[in-house]
Amino acid sequence: MSKTRFDKKEVFPGEKLAVIEEFSDGEGTYEADGQVRSAELGDVKLNQRERAVEVDKRTRELNLPVEGTEVVAETGSVTRRDARVDIFMVAGKRAEPTWTGVLHASDVAREYSRDLEMALRNGDVIKAKIVNTKNRLIQLSMAGPEYGVVYAYCSRCGNLLEWQKGRLACAKCNRVERRQMARTYGKEELV
């Protein structure tokens, strides 16, 4: 076995690391035609106990929005029929940069389907589910009790609305407002 192969710290995907008779393929590697090759851009390390070659990935994992994934987003423009939102959390992880999504009036609770402006307002933070990603458009749905507004702001003074005795109320100006709320209103962790 040549030591110079493992002296190289950084390897690229597809780069030959060893033959299968010397070492087996470990995490971040694969075996092809009797050769162990790198599957990742990263640093080579030998696992002597397992007699395997491994590659520690240097690049970060992509956090892409896919159908069926839960997201947390801030609402931008809201009209009667649809709303544009900035998705900043995908599957519980921070998404950087943010993604833009669309929420249609047909994808909210039935009582709010005639006027989306009653279900959510500009600046509200919502929890939703991705239902469609075709044509580079991320379509969301707030159907179901676990989805809806998780933080709402008073449309008069901008203060955070609190859940008090079955209603959303502003502690600053005493305004009472209505939204399609998620079960986790006021408790959602925004990492």
N, C-alpha and C positions, 0 to 999 in steps of 0.2 A: 504494500500500500504506500502510495506517495504522500508524504506529509504536506507537500506544497499545495495540494488540492484543498486542504482544510485551513491553510494559512490565510487564504483569501477570505476576508470578512463578509463582503457583500456579494450576493449571487442574484442572477436574473432568472425569470421563469424559463424552464426548458433546459437550463444549464446542467451538464453532466456532473454528478457529485461522487458517485461510486458505482461499483458493479454489485449486483445482488449477492454474489458469493462473499463479499467483504462485509457489507452492511445491508440491513433491510430498510425499506422506505418508512420513514416516521412522519410526524406531523409536518405539514408544509412541503412534502415531497410526494413523488409517485414513482412507480416502477414501469418501465417500458422497454421491451426487448432485452431484458436482463440488466438494464442500467437504472440506477436511482437518479432521478432528475428533480430539480427544484420546481415547485408549483407556485412559488411566491417570490416576490422581490423582498429580500431580507438577508439575515445573518445566519450562517451555517453554524451548527453545533452538533457535537457527537453525543449520543446517549449511550454510554459504555455499558450500562446495565442491560439495556434492550438490544444492544449492538445495532443501533439504527442511526441514520443521518436525519437531522431535523432542520427546518428553516423557520426562524422567528420572523414573522411578517413585519415589514417596516411601514407599510401603507395602512391607512385607517380603513375600517369597514365602511362600506357605503350604506347609508340609511335611506333607502328608496321607498317611496310610497307604492304599495301594491294593493290590489283589490282585497278587501276583507280586513285590512289593517285599521286599528283605531288611531285617530290623530287628535291633536289639540291645536286649535287655531284661533287667531284673532280676526274678528269680522272687520271688513273694510267698508265697502259700499253695500247698502242693503236697499232693495227695491221691493215692490209688492210681489214680484214673481221669482227673483233670485238674489243671491248675495255672493260677493267675492270675499274670500278669506285668505289670510296668510297662515299657512301651516308651519308651525315652529316645533312641533313634537310629532314624531312618527314612531309608533309602537313603544312609547315610553322613553324614547331617546331624543335628545335635542337634534333638530335638523338644521344644518347650516350648509348652504344658504337656505332660506325658507322657500317653500313651494306655494304656488297659488292654486286655490281650489274654488269650486263653484258649488253652491248649495241651492237647489231648486225648490220652489214652494211645494212640489209634490213629494219631497223627501223629508218633510217634517210631520209632526203629529197632525192628525186630521183636523183638529179644532183651529189650527193655525194655517192650514193649506190655502185659504182664500187670500190671506194677507201676511206675507212673510215678515213684514215690519212689526207684527205683534209678537212673533216668536223670538226675535233677536234684534239688536240694534248695533249701530256702528260702535266699535271698541269693545264689545262683549267678547269674552273668551268662551269658546265652545268645545265640546268633545263630540266627535262624529266618527263615522265609519266610511272608508273609501269603498264606493260601489262600482266605479268605472274609471279606468285610466286610458281608454282608447283615444286616439287622435290628440295625444299630449294634453288632454284636459282631465283634471282630477275632479271627479264628481263625488260629492259627499252626501251622506244621509244622516239625519238625526232621528230616524224612526226607532222607537224603543225607549224604555224608561232610563236606560243607562246613558243615553245620549241627549245632548241639549246644552244649554248655557251652564257653565260652571262658575263663572264670575261675571257679574253685570254691573254696569255703572249707571248712576242716576242721569237721566237725560236733561235734567234741569241744572244741577250743580256739579256733576261729574264724580261725586263720591261713590265709593263701593257700596252696592246694595246688600243688605243683610236679610237673611231668611228669618222672619219673625212671625210666629203664630200663623203659619200657612200662607204667608205673603212676602213679597220682596219690598222692603221699606228702606228709605234713606234716613240714616240717623242725623244727618246734617239739616236737611230741609223738610223732612217728614213726608216726602212724596212717596206714593205707593205705585209700583209698576208691575207689569205682567210680562213673563217670558216663558218659553218652553224650557224648563229646567231639567238638568240631569239629576240623578239620585245623589251624586257626589257634589252638589252645589256647595261652594265654599270650602270644600275639603280636598279638592284635586291638587296634587303636588305638581308644580311647574318647575322642573329641574332646569 
